[in-house]
Amino acid sequence: MSGRMNEIMKVLTIIATIFIPLSFIAGVYGMNFDTQLPGNMPELSWPYGYVFALGLMLLSAGGMLLYFWRKGWVASSMNLTAPTGRAPALCHGLISQLAGGR
């Protein structure tokens, strides 16, 4: 039972680690800044500032997912093995618990 709980906590930690920086980036770019004053965020007046913010979020989440996959903490749903040669089923316990299975 404690092994299953450990796997569930690992999955929840990975999910939180990915989404907390995304929430921070969205919160910063969601603030009201006066673009006329010096020292404010100049990228808010860029024509592609929105694409820049989304790209920053994508790069951040993708980088963390790649790091976790290389460490062997995330196994893909297609049963690909991690570079370490092992593919732990991190999500199996969480998915089965959410589905109501034992």
N, C-alpha and C positions, 0 to 999 in steps of 0.2 A: 504494500500500500504506500509506503513512504517513497519507494522508487517511482511510482506513478505520479505522486504529488510533486516530486522533484522534477520530473519531465514537464508537468503542467506549469510549474513555476518558471522553468527555463523558457518555455514558449511565451508565457506572458511577459517575461523580462525582455525577450527579444522584440516583441511587438511594441512594448513601451519605449525601448531604446530607439526604435525607428521613428515612432510617432511624436515623441516629445520634441526633438529638434524641428520637425516639420511644423508643429504647433507654434513653436517660438518664432520661426521665420514668418509664418502667416500672421502672427500677432504683431510683429514689428512692421511688416508691410501694410497691415490693416490700420495702423495708427494714422491720425490726421497730422500731416506735416505741411508746413508752409514752405513751398519750394522756392519762394522769392528770397528768403533769408539765407545768408551764407552759413555753412556748417550743417545744413540739413541734408537729407539724402538726395544727391543729384540724380540718382537713377529713377526717381519718381517722375522726372520730366523727360526721360528718354522715350523715344517712340516704341522701343521694345523692352521697357522696364518690366512689364507684366510677364513677358516671356522669360526675362532674366530671373525673376523670382521663382517662376515655375521650374525653370532649369536648375536653379540652386536647390530647390526641394528634391527634384528627381535625382540629382547628383548625390545629394546627402543620403537619401534613402537607398539608392543603388549601391553606393560605397559601403554602407553598413551591411547591407544584405550580402555583398560579395565577401566582406570580411568575415561575417558569421558563417558563410558557406565554406570558405577556405579553412576555418577553424574546425569544421565538422559539426557545427551546432545546428545547421539547417540542412535538411534533406529535401530534395524536390519531390513533387508529387508523382513524378515519373520514375521513381526509384533509381535515380542516377547516384552513383557513389561520390562522396566528397573526395578531394585530393588525398586525404589521409588513408583512403581505402575502406572507410566505414561509412555507413549511411544510417545514422540513428533516426528512428521514427519519432521525432519530437512532437509532431502534431497529432499522432494517433490517439493518445490518451485524452487530449483536450477535445478533439472532434467527437470521440465516442461518448465522452461525458456530456457534451452539449446535445448530442443526439439522443441521450437517455439510455444508452447501452451501458453494460457493465464490463 
